[in-house]
Amino acid sequence: MDILNTISLESNSQIKINFDGGDLSSDAGLLLFKEFLVKIGAVKLVNRMFKTNDTAWFRVHKDDTNLMQVIYQIISSYFEDDCADELTNEPVMTVILEKDALASQPTLSRFFNRMDGDTISQLNQITRELRKVIY
């Protein structure tokens, strides 16, 4: 019988999960959820297909990572935009989004304000593509 002590994630080989105790995070399950999203190609789809009609020349927090941040927040039961401020430097969230700090609540509000019919169409297309992969 094999005993699973340590596994590495395919999405980021620097992350290792071990079951021997040590430092704990209440959001560690997001690491496995990200692994799942990477395996089905959801992260690449969002990176490739999602963009708001933004007139700004430069943004620190890009549309695709803002969307993924919101998805991860909802999955981990942080339903309010306000939670983003509390999660700004949360270690697991910053690792899975590969950022030094998460977008704040005002940044996410501006992101949501840029949503329009085009972004809804993009989200529908992403959903269609994911259905092809899953089914």
N, C-alpha and C positions, 0 to 999 in steps of 0.2 A: 504494500500500500504506500503510495506517495503522499508526502506531507507538503503542502504548499506554504512556504514561509515568506518568500519574497517574489514579487512579479514586477516586471518593467512594462510600462505602457508603450504601445507601438506609436501612438501619436506624439510622445515625447519621452525618449529613452532616458532622459535625465531624472524622470520621476519614477521612483520605486515605491511600491506599496508592500509593507510587511505587516505581518499579523502577530508580532512579538510584543506589542504594546508601545510605549514611548509617547511622544507628543501626539496629541489627538486634536482633530478639528471636527466640528459638527457638520461641516460642509464637505468632508472628504469624499462622499459618494459622488460628488460632481466630477471627480477625476475619472471615474468609470463611465459616467454619462458622456463626458467629452470623448472618451475612447470610442464609445458606441457611435456618436455623431460623426467622428472622423472615419470610422470603418464604413459607414453607409454613404459617406460623401457629402453629408449635410453642410459641414463647415466650408468645404470648397464651393459648393453651390451658392451659399450665402455670399461668400467672398466674390464670386464671379458674377452673380446675377442681381445683387441688391444694391441699389444706390438711390438716394433721395435726390430731388431736384434742388441741389444746394448751389448757391451762387458764391459761397466763400472760396477763397483761393487756397486756404490751408485750414485744416482742422487737426487737433491733437487726437481726438477721439473720432475715428472713422465710422461711417454708417454701418458697415458690416459688423464691426466689433460692438457698437452700441446695441445692435439687434441681438447679437449673441449674449451680451451682458444681460439684457432684459430677459431673454429665454432662460439663462442660468439662474437669474434671480427668482423667476416664477417657479422653476423646477424645485428650487430649494426653499420655497414658501416665503420668499420676500416679495409680497404682492404689491406693496406700495412703492411709488417712485422715491419717496422719502428714505427708504431703506438704502438707496444707493450711497447716501452720505455716510451711513454707518459702515458700509462695505468697502469704502474707497481703498483701504489698505489691507483688506482681508486676504490672508496668504493663499488660500486655495483658489479664490476667484482671480487673483492677479496672475497666478501660475497658469490656470486654464485659458485665460484670455491673453497670456503672454504680454502683460503690461506692468509697468511699475505702479500705476494707480488706476482705479476704475473711474468711469465717468460719474460726475456728481449728479444730483437730482436736477439742478438747473440745466445742465448739459443734456440730460435725457429729455427734459421738457422741450427744449429747443429741437431736439431730434424728432420727437413726436409731432411737433408743430410743422415739420417739413414733410410729413406723410401726406400723400394725396392719392388720387386714383392710380397713378403710375406705380407707386409703391405697393398698392394693394394687388395690382396685376402681377408685379414681380413676385410677391409672396405666394400668389396663386400658382404661378409657374414653378416656383421652387417646390411647392407642395406636390404638383403633378410629377415633377422629376423624381422626388423622393418616393412617390407611390410606385413608379416604375422599378425602382431599386428594391423596394420592400416586397412588392407583390410579384 
